[in-house]
């Protein structure tokens, strides 16, 4: 009887090792697939931004039509160039509303992915949401006072960012 039990234990141990090796292979494949997905999401966003630029109305000066302003058009305008959040796309408006709701705790990338209607368990989706939050920081809409926590700038920061006449304190 002991020999039978020992044989079964060895067979179970071999099966566990096989499954662990397969799990490692699947996890590696998942990480690679998520990276491909993340790059494709970024590529699609860039493509859509380029399409939006191509569809932008022509600028009229001196009665003649030109293709548009020279240089890249920003999907997210700089905060000082905008009157309010209505200039942002619906997704970015949702992120701004979520940041307002989060208050001093700040909005995290995982929560931002949920706000965007994305799967927050997917690392690539969370990173995509983080990239959007970082873009809002770069353009002055949000601040990242604590790493990974995005919040609306304090009113005094907005006033300072707008530039004061005299420039001194």
Secondary structure as UniProt FT lines:
FT   HELIX           2..55
FT   STRAND          59..61
FT   TURN            62..63
FT   STRAND          64..66
FT   HELIX           79..81
FT   HELIX           85..87
FT   HELIX           90..102
FT   HELIX           103..105
FT   HELIX           109..115
FT   TURN            116..117
FT   TURN            120..121
FT   HELIX           123..138
FT   TURN            139..140
FT   STRAND          142..146
FT   TURN            147..148
FT   STRAND          149..152
FT   HELIX           155..162
FT   TURN            165..166
//
